[in-house]
Amino acid sequence: MRAYILKTIDYGDHGKILKTYTVEGVKSMLARGAKKMESPLRHMCQPSMLIEADIGKGDLPTVKDANLLDHFPAVKDDFDKSTVLQCVNELIYVNVGDDNHEKLFDFLMRFIRRLAELDAPFELLALFELKLLWFLGAGVHLKDCHLCRKKEDLRYDSREGALVCADCAKDGARLYHKEEIPALLQYYYYADLAAFRPKRPTQAALKTVLELTDALYAMHLDYKGRAKSILKSLLDGRKTT
């Protein structure tokens, strides 16, 4: 079974429980003795590793044997990219339930490859977050005004979590984001991952987009990520690339 390790939990003196994502969903497995220096499992029972695992049966099957398929060095050697991947791992572990796991697992693998290839980790995180909402059945309407379907002069309505046109944006008490923000949200949500090219937005615009994706997850899934708060602090005081 191919298993991507989302997180690990110490088990006893020498073992680890691996929280993994597979084509069957989030799956826990026990790696006995994985913390021992001589264990062949030691080097591969780490977060963000892709392994081929031979496991037993039961609710907490034992890893009988495993082979390392990929440890994604191009991501792990870059602090920003590795932090983005931590956010992605947490998103999947906490939010994924009864979904199309084969399709989502394939998307996750393709996303990690693009994360390794492109120097735009924060933009890719925004893309992943928005597309994952769709996978989880909480997709948002970002094609046009959600009230009248106009496609011009759009704003993002933070309260509704959707786009509105200038004519429909009448509530002065609401926060409307204009111009660059709606265009970025549209691009990240609908972009083909394989053809994705970074937009290189301003630092302020990208941080706003990441704050808005936080709000969408809080609105639809009652979720607030811990790793994400660390990542957003990385944007302060630096140029986005």
Secondary structure, 3 states (H helix, E strand, C coil): CEEEEEEEEEECCCEEEEEEEECCEEEEEEECCCCCCCCCCCCCCCCCCEEEEEECCCCCCEEEEEEEEECCHHHHCCHHHHHHHHHHHHHHHHHCCCCCHHHHHHHHHHHHHHHHHCCCHHHHHHHHHHHHHHHCCCCCCCCCCCCCCCCCCEEEECCCCEEEECCCCCCCCCCEEECHHHHHHHHHHHCCHHHCCCCCCCHHHHHHHHHHHHHHHHHHHCCCCHHHHHHHHHCCCCCCC
